[in-house]
């Protein structure tokens, strides 16, 4: 009898693993009454099951052996920091590339054992730093220094040793460990403060910030640490060479930047420039901080706006509107503050300005803005006089004195001479005390105009390039969409945590006087 049913071999070959229901169906599918076929099927099935069981046990045995090997390898791995340091030293001094060293150092586990080893000597008792060359072995020296700076038990490196490293390290090697560079900068600042010598951190950080980025236009995590240190050390002039370069480049691979790094750098930079009476530059820095994008403005941005307005009063006698991209909440909150009342009375009502300062002195002192407010009040007559030039062609000294609230004609005359000399106004004083105002003469040469036009063209080309680069950034586009849908912000605690000990640490009030 010919059967159309599949053979026993086909059934077994296509049999799902250990599926009893399908085994029963397969048995029914074998030739009816053919006991030989049934017996053959059962033998094949038994063989198949035995093979699979053997394979299963073999796999378990292999897995067990692998587990035992890993456990044995872990037990055999050195746990003594001296042995680990010897292994690290051997690896980094024989490696054929910086990339392999970076990968090796990063992947040493556990990391607390790695850092403990890096904090100590070799098994021979030698300090690895006495053997390694900073220019040639920058990466491992960087790991050693940061480990020792943050070691709870070990002795931190000296500031002199840290300065030597910052002066001679290889920037290309250091860029393989941007997180360690950040830790180094913070560690230098912390160590100097612990010794109550913040000025000792200025020089090392200055070397670090000038050598680490590929160009001064790159913002790094070192920038806010450096400017804050300059304020703590009351050496604002040391930061000027860095502040002179506008930030036009940001590379997340170069430095592990966060949102508040930009805020802190431009705020502290503005404070430094205001202390040095570089008013236009300070205004630019405060504006960058105050108008940085975000769904909710940070408290530091409001502080920047307060100082921005006071700097504008001092340098221009008036405030200017914020850019359209500034967060509207900032303007609303500012209008509800005594600063807005002060601006509304400026520059004509000097008595009212002094009254506001006296009444709100507690708030202004907390904000560390009393020095700026005093300077604004001192310059109020200057700007009140300048406004007269837009209305009158000629006035006598007595009338000018009444308008600017100065009683003595000698003081009015001196104020006029100072403003004429500084170029704030163009005027002449007659022998009878009459003052004639005139339009200022042109002060620009052809070469200066050409240079200004060239600068504008260069800035326009740079802006166009940056816009194109931004449009190609998937990260920017995704964050822009996410920020539009959900918004983003940074907790104020994260920003002000940088300024421990209150504002007095980072805004020295006498510096504004």
SULNORLIN-V131686 format. One record per pair of residues at least 24 apart in sequence whose ideal C-beta (glycine too) atoms are under 6 Angstrom apart, sorted by the first residue. I is the first residue (numbers start at 1). J is the second residue. Records with the same first field share a line. If there is no record, write none. Layout:
# SULNORLIN-V131686
I=J ; J
This chain:
# SULNORLIN-V131686
3=31
5=29 ; 31
8=37 ; 40 ; 41 ; 44
12=44 ; 45 ; 48
81=116 ; 117 ; 120
82=123
84=117
85=117 ; 122
86=122 ; 123
89=128
92=140
98=173
101=139
102=176
105=143
115=147
118=143 ; 144 ; 147
119=147 ; 148 ; 151 ; 154
134=165 ; 168 ; 169
135=168 ; 170
138=169 ; 170 ; 173 ; 174
139=173 ; 176
142=174 ; 177 ; 180
146=180 ; 183 ; 184
149=187
156=191
159=200
162=188 ; 204
163=203 ; 204
166=204 ; 207 ; 208
167=207
171=211 ; 212
178=255 ; 256
179=256
182=221 ; 256
185=222 ; 225
189=225 ; 229
198=232 ; 233
199=233
201=229
202=229 ; 233 ; 235 ; 238
205=229
209=242
216=245
217=245 ; 248 ; 249
218=249
219=247 ; 250
220=255
221=255 ; 261
223=265
224=261 ; 264 ; 265
227=265 ; 268 ; 269
228=268 ; 506
231=268 ; 506
232=505
234=508
236=272 ; 275 ; 276
239=272
243=269
259=490
260=490 ; 494 ; 495
263=289 ; 292 ; 300
264=498
267=300 ; 304
271=507
274=311
275=511
279=311 ; 315
282=311
283=311
291=323 ; 326
294=489
295=487 ; 488 ; 489
296=489
297=327 ; 329 ; 330
298=490 ; 492 ; 495
299=492
300=495
305=330 ; 334
306=339
310=372 ; 376
313=346 ; 376
314=375 ; 376 ; 379
317=347 ; 383
319=343
347=380 ; 383 ; 384
348=384
350=380 ; 405
353=377
368=503 ; 507 ; 509
371=509 ; 512 ; 513
372=512
381=406
386=425
389=425 ; 437
393=437
394=434 ; 436
395=435
396=433 ; 434
397=433
